Amino acid sequence: MTVRSMLWRALLATLLVAALPVRAQTATELAPPPAEWGPVQLSRSLGFDIDSRHTGQRYRIALGLPHKPAPAGGYPVLWALDGMASFPLMEVMRPRPPADGESTAWRRKVGDEPAGLIVAVGYASGEPIDVHGRALDYTPPGTSGPTGDKFSTRHGGADAFLRFLTEELRPLLARHFPMDPQRHTLFGFSYGGLFALHVLSTRPQHFQRYWAASPSLWFAGHHLLDALPQRLPALDFAAHPVLVEITAGVDEQYPQNAVSPERLAHLQARRVVDNAERFARLLDGAGAQVRFHKLADHDHHDMLTHGARRVIEFAFAP
């Protein structure tokens, strides 16, 4: 062993030994958060957990409270799926009472904004997107063959979940908040958008406005889309009018940035944009009041933030 190598080894050993107390000290200096620290809370909101007898699942509900008294007919209600993800995104857009020191003009603007109740429906897991819970609750029954879902194996619970919303949760909340029976809006993203369109095409009387953001119409070989032409004759949109918004991001099917050949083939096989546009055209032909928006420079998850920012005005407007 040379003198140089001996010196290098000695220096390395010295550095390692010197580093050990520093690392130990750093670890011991870390303290747990103080006991008085707690979860973040949003203003003018309430929350609770509820077990459903129809689905067997446990849900976490977040309520965005109205900023002024209800109109004569009751509050319009926005039902937001994936509630632990959508509700925080809606916080900045919620109408709110003016704070001290705000201008007269701002107070007048706030006073003119329609009031409404937000009911955000999430899962007791607390996850923003509960992959397995939503895969079961938001997908339609009666499908056969491959679903196209790479993450979950349980599907087809949409009808049971709708019964939870309309037969369990809605009556519970109606005991505490006056609701306008003709002003219910359903907002869903991805599988949630699929659920919204399933309800619209099978039991549209439960909601009067629907916002389907990037609906997963690829599910089960485009089952819902293929079934729509046969269902439309039974839907009387003249007698029971609905207002429908369907959105998709261009990058969901035609990505502007470079992607792998496998990813491109996957996106084009799902045809998110084309499917959403076709569903909207079929609804329009049947007399529904429907708008389809295709947004450039938006990918799949962009459609959640886009919808969460805009659906409150859509739901609460006269």
C-alpha positions in Angstrom: 0.0 0.0 0.0 1.4 3.3 -1.0 1.7 6.3 1.3 -0.8 8.2 -1.0 -3.4 5.4 -0.7 -2.9 5.3 3.0 -3.5 9.0 3.3 -6.6 8.8 1.1 -8.0 6.0 3.3 -7.3 7.9 6.5 -8.9 11.0 5.1 -12.0 9.0 4.0 -12.3 7.4 7.4 -12.0 10.8 9.1 -14.7 12.2 6.9 -17.1 9.3 7.5 -16.6 9.5 11.3 -17.1 13.2 11.2 -20.3 12.8 9.3 -21.9 10.4 11.7 -22.5 12.8 14.6 -23.9 15.4 12.2 -26.4 12.9 10.7 -27.4 11.7 14.2 -27.8 15.2 15.4 -29.9 16.2 12.5 -32.2 13.3 13.1 -32.5 14.1 16.8 -33.3 17.7 16.1 -36.4 16.8 14.2 -39.5 17.2 16.4 -43.0 16.0 15.8 -45.5 18.8 15.0 -47.1 20.4 18.0 -50.2 18.8 19.4 -52.3 21.9 18.7 -51.6 21.7 14.9 -54.5 20.1 13.1 -55.9 19.4 9.6 -56.4 22.3 7.2 -60.0 23.6 7.4 -61.8 25.5 4.7 -64.1 28.4 5.6 -67.9 28.0 5.5 -67.7 24.3 5.1 -68.8 21.2 7.0 -68.0 17.6 6.7 -69.1 14.1 7.9 -68.7 10.4 7.0 -71.7 8.2 6.1 -72.1 4.5 5.4 -74.4 3.5 2.5 -76.8 0.6 2.8 -77.0 0.5 -1.0 -73.3 0.4 -1.9 -71.7 -0.9 1.3 -69.1 1.8 1.1 -68.2 4.6 3.5 -68.2 8.1 2.1 -66.7 11.4 3.2 -68.9 14.4 2.5 -67.8 18.0 2.3 -70.4 20.7 2.2 -69.7 24.2 0.8 -72.2 26.4 2.6 -74.2 29.1 0.9 -73.2 32.7 1.4 -76.6 34.1 1.9 -80.2 33.0 2.7 -82.0 30.7 0.3 -84.3 32.0 -2.4 -88.0 31.3 -2.2 -87.7 28.0 -4.1 -84.7 26.7 -2.2 -81.0 26.5 -3.0 -79.6 25.1 -6.2 -77.3 22.2 -5.3 -74.1 21.1 -7.0 -73.2 17.4 -6.5 -69.5 17.0 -7.1 -68.0 13.6 -7.4 -64.4 12.8 -6.5 -65.1 15.2 -3.7 -61.8 15.1 -1.9 -60.2 16.3 -5.2 -62.9 18.6 -6.6 -63.9 20.4 -3.4 -60.6 22.1 -2.7 -60.3 23.2 -6.3 -63.8 24.8 -6.0 -62.9 26.8 -2.9 -61.6 29.9 -4.6 -64.6 30.0 -6.9 -67.3 29.7 -4.3 -69.5 32.7 -3.7 -68.7 34.2 -0.3 -69.9 37.0 1.9 -67.8 40.2 1.7 -65.1 40.7 4.3 -64.6 43.8 6.4 -62.9 46.5 4.4 -64.0 45.4 1.0 -65.3 48.0 -1.4 -69.0 48.8 -1.9 -68.7 47.7 -5.5 -67.3 44.3 -4.5 -70.1 44.0 -1.8 -72.7 44.7 -4.5 -71.1 42.1 -6.8 -71.1 39.5 -4.1 -74.6 40.3 -3.2 -75.7 39.7 -6.7 -74.1 36.3 -7.0 -76.6 33.5 -6.7 -76.2 31.3 -3.6 -76.0 27.6 -3.7 -75.0 24.5 -1.8 -72.0 22.3 -2.8 -72.2 18.6 -1.9 -68.8 17.0 -2.6 -68.9 13.3 -2.3 -65.6 11.5 -1.7 -64.4 8.4 0.2 -63.6 7.9 3.8 -60.1 6.8 2.7 -59.4 10.5 2.3 -57.6 10.0 -1.0 -58.3 12.7 -3.6 -58.9 10.0 -6.1 -60.0 6.7 -4.6 -59.2 4.5 -7.5 -61.0 1.4 -6.5 -64.0 3.0 -4.8 -64.8 5.2 -7.8 -64.2 2.3 -10.3 -67.0 0.4 -8.6 -69.4 3.3 -8.0 -69.1 5.3 -11.2 -69.2 2.6 -13.9 -72.5 1.3 -15.4 -73.8 -2.2 -14.9 -74.6 -4.7 -17.6 -71.2 -4.7 -19.4 -69.5 -7.7 -20.7 -66.0 -8.4 -21.9 -62.8 -6.5 -21.1 -63.4 -3.2 -19.3 -60.1 -1.5 -20.3 -59.4 -0.7 -16.7 -55.8 -1.5 -15.8 -56.1 -0.8 -12.1 -59.4 -2.1 -10.7 -61.4 -5.3 -11.1 -64.7 -4.3 -9.5 -67.1 -2.3 -11.6 -70.8 -1.9 -12.4 -72.1 -0.2 -9.2 -73.4 3.0 -10.8 -77.1 2.3 -10.1 -76.5 1.5 -6.5 -74.4 4.6 -6.1 -77.2 6.7 -7.7 -79.6 5.3 -5.1 -77.2 6.3 -2.3 -77.1 9.9 -3.7 -80.8 10.2 -4.2 -82.4 8.0 -1.5 -79.9 8.3 1.3 -77.7 11.5 1.1 -80.2 13.9 -0.5 -83.0 13.3 2.0 -80.5 13.6 4.9 -79.3 17.0 3.6 -82.8 18.2 2.8 -83.6 18.1 6.5 -81.0 20.8 7.0 -80.9 22.9 3.8 -83.9 24.0 1.6 -83.2 22.6 -1.9 -84.8 23.6 -5.1 -86.0 20.3 -6.6 -85.5 21.6 -10.1 -82.0 22.9 -9.6 -79.7 19.9 -9.0 -76.4 19.7 -11.0 -74.2 16.6 -11.2 -70.5 17.2 -11.8 -68.1 14.3 -12.7 -64.7 13.9 -14.1 -63.3 10.9 -16.0 -65.2 7.9 -14.5 -67.3 10.5 -12.7 -68.1 12.0 -16.1 -69.1 8.5 -17.3 -71.4 8.2 -14.3 -73.0 11.6 -15.1 -73.7 10.5 -18.7 -75.0 7.1 -17.5 -77.5 8.9 -15.2 -78.4 11.3 -17.9 -79.2 8.5 -20.4 -81.0 6.2 -18.0 -82.6 8.3 -15.1 -82.3 11.9 -16.1 -85.0 13.1 -13.8 -82.7 13.0 -10.8 -80.7 16.0 -12.0 -81.5 19.0 -14.3 -77.9 20.0 -15.2 -75.0 17.7 -16.0 -71.3 18.5 -16.4 -69.2 15.6 -17.7 -65.5 16.4 -17.8 -63.4 14.1 -20.0 -65.9 11.2 -19.6 -64.4 7.7 -19.8 -66.6 6.6 -22.6 -64.0 4.1 -23.7 -65.0 1.9 -20.7 -66.1 -1.6 -21.6 -65.6 -1.1 -25.3 -67.6 2.1 -25.5 -70.6 0.4 -23.9 -72.4 3.6 -22.9 -71.9 5.4 -26.1 -73.0 2.4 -28.2 -76.2 2.0 -26.1 -77.2 5.6 -26.3 -79.1 5.5 -29.7 -81.4 2.8 -28.4 -82.0 4.8 -25.2 -82.7 8.2 -26.7 -86.3 7.5 -27.8 -87.4 6.9 -24.2 -85.9 10.3 -23.1 -88.3 13.1 -23.4 -86.1 16.2 -23.1 -89.0 18.5 -24.1 -91.0 17.5 -21.1 -88.0 17.2 -18.8 -85.4 19.6 -20.1 -81.7 19.3 -19.1 -78.7 21.4 -19.6 -75.5 19.4 -20.4 -71.9 20.4 -20.6 -69.4 17.8 -22.0 -65.7 18.7 -22.2 -62.5 17.0 -23.4 -58.9 18.1 -23.8 -57.3 17.9 -27.2 -54.1 16.4 -25.8 -56.2 13.4 -24.5 -56.3 12.1 -28.0 -54.0 14.3 -30.1 -51.0 15.1 -27.9 -49.1 18.2 -28.9 -45.9 17.0 -27.1 -43.9 14.0 -28.1 -45.1 10.7 -26.6 -44.0 7.1 -27.1 -45.6 5.2 -29.9 -47.3 3.0 -27.3 -48.8 6.0 -25.5 -50.0 7.5 -28.7 -51.7 4.2 -29.7 -53.3 4.1 -26.3 -54.7 7.6 -26.5 -56.0 7.2 -30.0 -57.6 3.8 -29.2 -59.6 5.4 -26.3 -60.8 8.3 -28.6 -61.7 10.5 -25.6 -62.3 13.6 -27.8 -64.2 11.9 -30.6 -66.4 9.9 -28.2 -67.3 12.9 -26.1 -68.2 14.9 -29.3 -70.3 12.0 -30.7 -72.2 11.7 -27.4 -73.0 15.4 -27.4 -74.2 15.3 -31.0 -76.5 12.4 -30.3 -78.0 14.3 -27.3 -78.4 17.4 -29.3 -80.2 15.5 -32.0 -82.6 14.2 -29.4 -83.5 17.7 -28.2 -81.2 18.1 -25.2 -79.6 21.5 -24.6 -76.0 20.4 -24.8 -72.7 22.1 -25.3 -69.4 20.3 -26.2 -66.1 22.0 -25.5 -62.8 20.8 -26.9 -59.9 22.6 -25.2 -56.5 22.9 -26.8 -53.4 22.4 -24.6 -55.4 20.5 -22.0 -54.8 16.9 -21.1 -56.9 14.5 -19.0 -56.3 15.9 -15.5 -56.5 19.5 -16.8 -60.2 18.8 -17.4 -60.8 18.4 -13.7 -59.4 21.7 -12.8 -61.1 23.4 -15.8 -64.5 22.0 -14.7 -64.1 22.7 -11.0 -63.4 26.4 -11.8 -66.4 26.8 -14.1 -69.1 24.4 -12.9 -70.2 26.5 -9.9 -71.4 29.3 -12.2 -73.0 26.7 -14.4 -74.8 25.1 -11.5 -75.9 28.2 -9.6 -76.9 30.5 -12.5 -80.6 31.0 -12.9 
